[in-house]
Amino acid sequence: MFGTVGLVAKYQEPKAAQMVRWLIPWLKKRGKKVCVENGLAHAGAQSCSKKEMAAKADLIISLGGDGTLLNIAPLVERPEVPILGVNMGGLGFITEVAVDELETILTKTLDGDYEVEKRMTLEIRVMGKKRRSHRFRVLNDAVITKGARSRIIDLETYVGDDYLCTYRADGLIISTPTGSTAYSLAAAGPILEPTLGAIVLALVRNITRPLAQLSAFADRIAAGEREHRIELPRADEIGALGESLNTMMLRLGGYESRLASRSRMSALGEMSARLAHEIRNPLTGLKLHLQLLAERVDGRESSRVERLLTEIQRLELLVSSTLMLGGEQPLVLAPTHIRPLIAEVVDLMGPSLAHVGIRIDTRCDEQLQAPLDRGRVRQALLNLIVNAADAMPQGGTLRISAEQDPAAPRVLILVEDSGPGVSEDVRARLGDSSISTKPFGLGLGMTVCREVAAAHGGELRIERSRDLGGACFVLAFPLTVTSSLSSTDN
């Protein structure tokens, strides 16, 4: 039935060469002539080219993977010549026979016990510049693609003499059902049943598809969406453009957030200026009359007047804090001893804190001092104390301490409490005027504290108190006046 059997193999593969050495005597023993591909010459077999083998062999055995079979299949023009694909261990869609079952299947094949699965091939004709026609036959696919330049091409497509459409892409894949699991699949083409009589047209869109993605992403940015990212796992210019858009979106979101915060602060500042005008005048009158009254009374009545004066002073500090939001105010720096400053704030807040069961503990070296704007730092401390007190509605311990930073020439003023502390998420965002830890808070207290520290060239940090277990707010101020601060004062 099969007088001549042709053997093609990936002869660089030792396993394939070993299989050829076994097959030649096995086939000859059964009265078959054997021809082998050039490079596989062995005693007892005729050596020939693939084209010669395709013309004379009655059965061709392909030893290797899909690529080995695809190389020989287009050369076999006689439809009655079957090709038996043997998989030598790699991934194969059309080489289905395993090595360990070859002898059994080949015995049945030589006895006529087999079925033929017919596969479509494509005939490709390429017209050259001088109208020369180059002809090819393929079992899997043909690809029309652009040259070295990265430009989109227009492909007019016809079915026979009938115009189908014009594709605008990087290329076009024309695939048989056999080839639908190869390049066509990589280009998002469909997978077809191998014996189906159909042709697949799949667009190559290495550039046009990511450009469409970039365009859609840019539209989302323009629409105000800031939470998305574009994923383009490429190492070329398009991938770099995608990363640039991601970076731009993140920065744009940050700019918009800061702009909204500044607009909000500006509006609050304008409102605070009006409120200050309405509140300060009555406060000044009340304070003047209480001071006059303090000169006329004594004993128990005198202590009551002093308490009223203390509360008015606290209200004045709150008004000053609100005025800080209305715009930048120059620092008034002077050498300031830290311990008397802390004592002043404690004297002001002590009675009201004691009333709600909060004990105040202070620790500070008498000699510790730094160039500070006393009024603004006092206001920052007042805000931190109020914030700590709000975190301990059932009472607790509040500690105010000051020390020199061992790692830098700075003074550290710490306000600690025994409350629940501040979560990592809120801690990272405190100082943003849109964030508050209180149900009806505006987030202004932390903003004022942060701005006071920054105006001095320092910072505000939020940590967890090691001793008390609650929050620990750290105001850091430099021990020396920087040139930028000096120029601001001037």
Phi, psi and omega in degrees: 000310175249101182286321182236131179245127178261141179242121173241143183204162171277089193292347175287345182271116182304324182295323179290318178298322178296320179294323178296318179297330178281322185289323185303303179293329180297317180287319181296326179298334180262017173078023181258141169280143183236129171238138183240156180293144175309133184102348179243020186302131178218156178300136178090003180226146179272136179265138180204170176281167179297322180294318177295320179298317180298332182277330187251338185283146175264341177212135179241131177251120179260120181251109181158229178240199180297325182297322179297317180291321181294334179288324184270328187303316182295340182278343182273102184265346178275117185294343182276355181270112178277155176240126179258114182268122180249121181277122183268017174126344180270187178282128181216133177265331184244351172262093192266341186276127177276158183299318185288349178248007185297314185299317180296312183291322180293324177299314178296322181297314180294335178274001179087009181264079181203166175237145180257130175253111185280134180241143177286144170239159178249142173254122184251129175236127180245123179271123179280182182297327181262029178064020175282140182257125176253128187247137178222151171239136182226150177267334185253292185199168172229144184237127171258123184219167181283171178277209185290333181287139179275082180222150179280143181243153176257129184238106175283127187241133179235149169250104190068234177263002183266127179291129179265298180186176174245118178271136175245106187200187176276344180173179182219134177253124174253115191233145169278169174302325177298320181277000183291346177263009182251237184300324180301318178296321178296334178266019178072026175279167182280158173263126182251152173296132192304329184266005182291140178272076183212160177235136180259133170249113182239130182280139171268118186230053179296331182252314187294322180294309178296330176294322176295322177296317179296320179296316179295322179294320178297323177297322179293322177296316180296330180281357177097006179279129185237358186263000184260160173226151176259134182251109176232091183287070181229151181254017182253194183297326180293318176298320178295322178296320178298316178296323178296320178294320177299315179296317180299320181295318179296316180293321179297319177299319178294318178299316181295321179296316179292322179295318178297320179295318180294321179296319179295317179294323179296317179295319178294323179295319178296318179294321182294326179296320179292317179297320181299321180296322182282333185266322188295319183298312176297323179298318180297318179296316178299317182297319181296315181292324178292324178294321177294321180293326181296334180283343186256344184247165177212175177068223185297322180295325180297319180295325178294319179296318179299322179295321178296319178297321178298316180294323177294321177298322178296319178297322178298321178294321178295320177296318178298322179297319180293322179296333178298336181281347184281348180159172182287136177240136181295144176287146172245089187274143176203150176302123187232126174283131188286321186297313177297327179295316178295319180298322179299315181291321179295319178299326182286318187263344187306309184300317181291326178289320179297328181295332180257015174083026179255123179266135182256131178238126181241143179216118181197140176287138182295331185271354185288126180211164180201158176285109185227158165273101191303315183296319183286323178292322176300319179294320178298316178297321179299317179297317181294323179293317178298319180295318179294320180296322179295334180280353181233067183295338179262011182094171182161202182241134177240125181243131175240120182223162179219144180203163175273135180295121181290343184260350183201158178285075183219158172257133178249124174250120186249132174242111184243152178220167180259023179282196184284350182086181182241130181293159181301320182295310180291324180300322181290338185251355178297141187103343171280125186293349178269359183245132176218147178269359182255147184305321182241022182282156178262353180077019186274330183301311179294326178297316178298314181298317180296318181291325177297313179297315182295323180297332177274358185084018181248207182205163173246125177243151179236120183229188174254135180290125180290323185273317186266340176087347180266215181276153175226111178262127185243117172263121180249126180234138179291151179280344180236156180274124178281163182297324181294322179290322180297318181293326179295318179297317182297000000 
